[in-house]
């Protein structure tokens, strides 16, 4: 939770990989490894998990899914340790996440009896869930004293490259980010357009919201796979999307 001031820190149920990520980042602090290298590594771990799903090795798939979550936390930690924040890393991380999410669900579709249409619906739901979490979380980070401001509440304009990265890479990755996430962002913003006016979000609300964090979503998949509940994964995330209405309702009624 190093992205927030002390008073804004909350129990993030999706951030269970943070301790491993911080430990891993410390091991790389004085090496030539960059945060981008770590991002590529978590992408590779995700691909191994997908291969394991296709081969019906669900325990191994669960392991590499959780490993992916741990490594995913390390790139940002390494960027802070080396004081090398970058928009390129931020957008590449997000691009990898959405592509891997789609591939996870499609692999599950392939080895189960779930239809492609139903799987695509679950993917849309999965992304809307994560977008709601990120929307409120980024608002909190930008309002938190000393919080991480690399991510913006409304990302419609290509940011200026930070030291150590090229403007071309930022522009290209931002364009890809907009294509992949733009519609999901617009939907969530339309559902709660005034959320950015809130002074802060209480800790209990952010903890509840973290049920929609990517780490927690992947944890659910990692649990359901080895338990033999693969046929329930797509229906679960489709129904799980309905919680969006409740969370936005709570925000509008109790948090002004």
N, C-alpha and C positions, 0 to 999 in steps of 0.2 A: 504493500500500500504506500510506497514511497512517492506516488504521484499526488498525494494529498497532504494538507496540513494536518497536524496531530488531532485537532478538534473535529476534523471531518472524516477521520478514518472510521471504517465500519467493518463488520465481519462479512467478508466477501466469500460467499460459498463457492464461487466459480474460480477463486484464486488459490486453490489448494496447492498448485504447482509453484507458488512464489518462492518458498523456502529452497526447493531444489534449484529453481531458476537463479536465485541469488547466489547459491553455493557454486553453481556451474559458472556463472559470470565472474565470480571472484577468481576461479581457476584460470580464466582466460584474460584477466585484467592486464597482465604484463606480456601477453602474447601478441602475435600478429593477427589473431582472429578479430574480425570486426563484427558488429551487430548484424550486418548483412549476411555474413557467413553463418551465424547462428540461425537466422531466419531460414536460410536454405536448408540447414540441418533439420529444423522442425518440419519443413516441407517433406524432406526425405523420410522422416519417421512416419509421417502421415501416409505416404505412399506405401511404405512397408505394411502398415496397418490395413490398408485397402487390399493389398495382395493377400494378406492373411485371411481377410474376410472372404475373398473369392475362393481361397483354398480350404475354407471351413475350419481354419485354425483360430477359433474365436477367443481362446484364452490369450494367445499371442497377439491377436488383434487388439484386445483390451489393453494389454501391456503397452503396445506401441502408440495407442491412442492417448493413454495417460502420459507416456513419455513425451509425446508431441506437446501436450499441455504444459509439461514442466519446462521443456526447451523453449516453448513459445514465450514463457515469462522471462527467459534469460536474455533475449536480444535487447529488450528495453532496459533491463538492469545493467547490461554491459555498456549500453550507450550512456547511461548516467554515470557509471564508474569511470569511463574514459572521457566523459564530458563531450560526447560526439553525437548530439541529437541530430536527426535528419528526417526530412519529409520523405525521402526515398525509402528509408527503412520502415517508416510508419505506413506508407501506402503499399509497399511490397508485402508486409505482414498481413494487411487486410485482404489483399488480392489472393494470397496463398490460402487464407482462412476460408474465403467463400468458395474457392475452387475445390479445396479439400472437403468442405461440407457437402458440396454437390456430389463429389465422387464417393464419399462415405455412403450417402443415401442410395446412390445408383448401384453401388456394389451390394448393398443390402437388398435392393430390389432384385438384382440379378440372381441372388442365391435364395430368395424367398418367393412366395406366391403373390407378392404385392405388385399391383399394376404400375406402369410407368407414370400414368396420369396422377394416381394417388400419391406416388413418391414425389412427383414434381410439386404437388400441393403442399406436402409436408416440408419440402425444401423452402418454399415461399414462407411458410409459417415459421420455420426455423430461423430464417433470416430476419423476419419481422420481429421475432422475439429478441434476437441479438441486437437489432437496431434500436429497439426501445431501451434496452439496457445501456447501450453505448450513448444514446441521446442524453439520457438523464445523467449518466456518469461523466460525460464530457462537460455538461453544464456545471456540475459540481466541481470538477477539476479546474475549470476556468474561473470560478468564483472563489475557490479556496486560496487563501493567502499563501503564496509561494508554490502553488500547485503547478502541475505540468500543463503548459499551454500549447504543446505541439499540435494537438488535435483541436479543431475549431468546432463550434456549435453548428454553424452553417458553412459547409464547405462547397462553395460554388465557384470560387475563383482560385486559379493556380497560385499557390504561395511562392514567395521568393526563396530560392535555394539558400540553405544555411551553409556556413563554412564547412568545407570538406566534401561537398556534393555538387554536382553540376545541375544547372537549371534545366538542361535537356532531360535528364533522368527524372527530375521532379515533375516536369511537364508531362512526360509520357506516362509515368505511373499514376499521376493524378487523373489523367484522361481515362485510363483503364479503370481506376477506382470509381469515377463518376458513372461510367457505363455499367459497372457491376452493382454499385450500391445506390446510385442516384434515385431510382424509383422507390426503393425501400425507405430511404431517408425522407423523401417527399411524403410518403404515406404516413409515417410516424409524426412528422412535423405537422401534417394536416390534422391528425387526430388530437394533438396537444400543442397547438401553435404558441401558447403563452407560457410554456414550461420554463423558457429561458428567463422569464421575469422573476422567478422565484429566487429569494435571497440565498437559500440553501435547502438541501434535502436532509431530513433527520436520518440518523444512523439506522434506525429500525426499518425505515422505508427502503434504504439502499440495500440492506441485507436481504429483505424480501425480494427486491428487484434482481438481486444477483442469482436468483433461480433461473434467470434468463441469460446469464453470462455464458459465453462459449465454453468455458471450462466445465461448467455444471452440465451443459447440454452433452458434452462429450463424455462426462462421467456417467450420465444416464445410459448412453450407448454402450460404454465399456462395461457396465453392470449387466445390461440386458443381453448382450451377445453371449457370454459364457453360460448364462442361466438358461439358454435355449429359448429366449423370448424374442427371437429375431422377427417373427411375424407381427409382433406388437409394436415394433419401433416406429414404423411409419404412422400407424394410427395414433400412437401416443403423441408424437410431435404435432400432428394435425390438431388433435383436441387440445393439447397444451397451449396452442396459440390463443385460445379463448381467454386465457388469463390476462392477455393484453388489456382487454376491456376493464377488468377489475383493477388492474394496476393504475391505469390512466384515471379511472374513476376515483380511486383513493387519492391520487395526486391532486385532482381538481377539487375534491371536497375537503380534504384535511390539510393540504400543504399549499399555502398561498404565498 
